[in-house]
Structures are given as C-alpha cells and as structure tokens.
Amino acid sequence: RRLLIAKALLHRPKILLLDEPSAGVDVELRQILWEFMVDLNRQGTTILLTTHYLEEAQRLCKRVAIVNHGKLLAMDATGEIIGSLSNRMIRMTLNDPAWMPVLTEDSKKVRVVKREGLELLLAVESKTNLQQIVQQLNLPLEKIQDLTVEEGSLESAFLKLVKQGVRANG
C-alpha cells in the first residue's frame, strides 16, 4: 500500500483518488496513513476517498457523500450530516429518585432510551445544548450527580439514512 501511494504521488497530483486505503492494514499503519493524508490535504492536495470505515471518513473528511446500493443518500459537510441525522446520547445519574423526570411522548428534543435505578439514558437532537435539555426535564442541577455526553456519529447517521431508504422503497 505504501508503494502504491508513493507511486501515485510522484507527479504531485492536485487530486488524489484513494479506494479503501486502510483496508486490510494494521492499526499502526492505518494511523500513519491517516496522518499522511491529513498532511497531503493541508499542502493543497484534494483527496477523494472511498471507505467502508465510517470512523475513518468522520475523522478525515470535511465533506462526505453517503452511497448505498449505488444511490446517493446524502452529500454535505461531515458535521452537518452528523448534526442533522444522528443523536447525542446523554447518560445522567441522579442523586434522588424522586427527581426522575417524567417525559411525555410529545417531547421533541429529548427521548428516554432507558431508565434504570437512578440512571437515565436520553437521546437528544445533536444541535440541542445541555441547558435546553435540563430545562425541558425541569430538573434542578443539584439533583444531577453525574452526566456524560456521547456525540452523534457518521455511523449512526448512515444507519438512519439506510433505514429511511428501506422504508421508502419497501
């Protein structure tokens, strides 16, 4: 793979097409390839990358096109696709069960995924800030013992797009 990439770069192309460059390589070589691609891009080379590794696309690409079965499902800035199609997951631990929030089905920005003991797992729109969430829950901050946030991902956006496509076609 290194030799093929070096050969492709000999004439210093303005555009570099890479098809699955990290497929079948070990973790260390993948990291080296990623760093190399980022450096090349900083130097002005446009890189068109195909990959099944959505983590790789999320990390490396400013813009992505999502294709499934030959059909273009989305094309936009990576952050825009993630923000519009995936959810943040909020894991909240309360210090008092009496303050477990009651959410109705019409809660648009917050959806309860799991309630267990003092722990609450919520799915929220990626663009929703924590202050809006706490206000919607009507929960005093001092009742929250712990809170972790997992941002949305390109993988979850892809899965949502594919499921929507299946429902539209099926």
Contacts in CASP RR format, 6 or more apart in sequence:
PFRMAT RR
TARGET T0000
AUTHOR 0000-0000-0000
METHOD contacts of the structure
MODEL  1
RRLLIAKALLHRPKILLLDEPSAGVDVELRQILWEFMVDLNRQGTTILLT
THYLEEAQRLCKRVAIVNHGKLLAMDATGEIIGSLSNRMIRMTLNDPAWM
PVLTEDSKKVRVVKREGLELLLAVESKTNLQQIVQQLNLPLEKIQDLTVE
EGSLESAFLKLVKQGVRANG
1 21 0 8 1.000
1 25 0 8 1.000
1 29 0 8 1.000
1 33 0 8 1.000
2 29 0 8 1.000
5 18 0 8 1.000
5 21 0 8 1.000
5 33 0 8 1.000
5 36 0 8 1.000
8 16 0 8 1.000
9 16 0 8 1.000
9 40 0 8 1.000
12 45 0 8 1.000
13 45 0 8 1.000
14 44 0 8 1.000
14 45 0 8 1.000
14 46 0 8 1.000
15 45 0 8 1.000
15 46 0 8 1.000
15 47 0 8 1.000
15 48 0 8 1.000
16 40 0 8 1.000
16 45 0 8 1.000
16 46 0 8 1.000
16 47 0 8 1.000
16 48 0 8 1.000
17 48 0 8 1.000
18 37 0 8 1.000
18 47 0 8 1.000
18 48 0 8 1.000
18 49 0 8 1.000
18 50 0 8 1.000
19 50 0 8 1.000
20 50 0 8 1.000
20 51 0 8 1.000
20 52 0 8 1.000
21 33 0 8 1.000
21 37 0 8 1.000
21 49 0 8 1.000
21 51 0 8 1.000
22 29 0 8 1.000
22 30 0 8 1.000
22 33 0 8 1.000
22 34 0 8 1.000
22 51 0 8 1.000
22 53 0 8 1.000
22 56 0 8 1.000
23 51 0 8 1.000
23 52 0 8 1.000
23 53 0 8 1.000
25 33 0 8 1.000
30 56 0 8 1.000
34 56 0 8 1.000
34 59 0 8 1.000
34 60 0 8 1.000
37 47 0 8 1.000
37 49 0 8 1.000
37 60 0 8 1.000
38 60 0 8 1.000
40 47 0 8 1.000
41 47 0 8 1.000
47 60 0 8 1.000
49 56 0 8 1.000
49 57 0 8 1.000
49 60 0 8 1.000
49 61 0 8 1.000
51 57 0 8 1.000
54 153 0 8 1.000
54 154 0 8 1.000
54 155 0 8 1.000
54 158 0 8 1.000
55 153 0 8 1.000
55 154 0 8 1.000
55 155 0 8 1.000
57 64 0 8 1.000
57 78 0 8 1.000
57 154 0 8 1.000
58 64 0 8 1.000
58 78 0 8 1.000
58 82 0 8 1.000
58 153 0 8 1.000
58 154 0 8 1.000
58 155 0 8 1.000
61 78 0 8 1.000
62 77 0 8 1.000
62 78 0 8 1.000
63 75 0 8 1.000
63 76 0 8 1.000
63 77 0 8 1.000
63 78 0 8 1.000
64 74 0 8 1.000
64 75 0 8 1.000
64 76 0 8 1.000
64 78 0 8 1.000
64 81 0 8 1.000
64 154 0 8 1.000
65 72 0 8 1.000
65 74 0 8 1.000
65 75 0 8 1.000
66 72 0 8 1.000
66 73 0 8 1.000
66 74 0 8 1.000
66 75 0 8 1.000
66 81 0 8 1.000
66 157 0 8 1.000
66 158 0 8 1.000
66 161 0 8 1.000
67 73 0 8 1.000
68 161 0 8 1.000
68 162 0 8 1.000
68 165 0 8 1.000
73 161 0 8 1.000
73 162 0 8 1.000
73 165 0 8 1.000
74 81 0 8 1.000
74 85 0 8 1.000
74 157 0 8 1.000
74 161 0 8 1.000
78 154 0 8 1.000
81 154 0 8 1.000
81 157 0 8 1.000
82 126 0 8 1.000
82 151 0 8 1.000
82 152 0 8 1.000
82 153 0 8 1.000
82 154 0 8 1.000
82 157 0 8 1.000
83 125 0 8 1.000
83 126 0 8 1.000
83 127 0 8 1.000
83 152 0 8 1.000
83 157 0 8 1.000
84 126 0 8 1.000
84 157 0 8 1.000
85 156 0 8 1.000
85 157 0 8 1.000
85 160 0 8 1.000
85 161 0 8 1.000
86 126 0 8 1.000
86 152 0 8 1.000
86 153 0 8 1.000
86 154 0 8 1.000
86 156 0 8 1.000
86 157 0 8 1.000
86 160 0 8 1.000
87 111 0 8 1.000
87 123 0 8 1.000
87 124 0 8 1.000
87 125 0 8 1.000
87 126 0 8 1.000
87 152 0 8 1.000
87 156 0 8 1.000
88 123 0 8 1.000
88 124 0 8 1.000
88 125 0 8 1.000
88 126 0 8 1.000
88 128 0 8 1.000
88 149 0 8 1.000
88 150 0 8 1.000
88 151 0 8 1.000
88 152 0 8 1.000
89 113 0 8 1.000
89 121 0 8 1.000
89 122 0 8 1.000
89 123 0 8 1.000
89 124 0 8 1.000
89 149 0 8 1.000
89 150 0 8 1.000
89 152 0 8 1.000
90 120 0 8 1.000
90 121 0 8 1.000
90 122 0 8 1.000
90 123 0 8 1.000
90 124 0 8 1.000
90 130 0 8 1.000
90 133 0 8 1.000
90 147 0 8 1.000
90 148 0 8 1.000
90 149 0 8 1.000
90 150 0 8 1.000
91 119 0 8 1.000
91 120 0 8 1.000
91 121 0 8 1.000
91 122 0 8 1.000
91 146 0 8 1.000
91 147 0 8 1.000
91 148 0 8 1.000
91 149 0 8 1.000
91 150 0 8 1.000
92 119 0 8 1.000
92 120 0 8 1.000
92 121 0 8 1.000
92 122 0 8 1.000
92 144 0 8 1.000
92 146 0 8 1.000
92 147 0 8 1.000
93 118 0 8 1.000
93 119 0 8 1.000
93 120 0 8 1.000
93 144 0 8 1.000
93 145 0 8 1.000
93 146 0 8 1.000
93 147 0 8 1.000
94 100 0 8 1.000
94 118 0 8 1.000
94 119 0 8 1.000
94 120 0 8 1.000
94 139 0 8 1.000
94 143 0 8 1.000
94 144 0 8 1.000
94 145 0 8 1.000
95 118 0 8 1.000
95 143 0 8 1.000
95 144 0 8 1.000
95 145 0 8 1.000
96 118 0 8 1.000
96 143 0 8 1.000
97 117 0 8 1.000
97 118 0 8 1.000
99 139 0 8 1.000
99 140 0 8 1.000
99 143 0 8 1.000
100 115 0 8 1.000
100 118 0 8 1.000
100 120 0 8 1.000
101 120 0 8 1.000
101 137 0 8 1.000
101 138 0 8 1.000
101 139 0 8 1.000
103 110 0 8 1.000
103 111 0 8 1.000
103 112 0 8 1.000
103 136 0 8 1.000
103 137 0 8 1.000
107 136 0 8 1.000
109 124 0 8 1.000
109 125 0 8 1.000
109 128 0 8 1.000
109 132 0 8 1.000
109 133 0 8 1.000
109 136 0 8 1.000
110 122 0 8 1.000
110 123 0 8 1.000
110 124 0 8 1.000
110 128 0 8 1.000
110 133 0 8 1.000
110 136 0 8 1.000
110 137 0 8 1.000
111 122 0 8 1.000
111 123 0 8 1.000
111 124 0 8 1.000
112 120 0 8 1.000
112 121 0 8 1.000
112 122 0 8 1.000
113 121 0 8 1.000
113 122 0 8 1.000
113 123 0 8 1.000
114 120 0 8 1.000
114 121 0 8 1.000
115 121 0 8 1.000
118 145 0 8 1.000
122 133 0 8 1.000
124 133 0 8 1.000
126 151 0 8 1.000
126 152 0 8 1.000
130 147 0 8 1.000
130 149 0 8 1.000
134 141 0 8 1.000
134 144 0 8 1.000
END
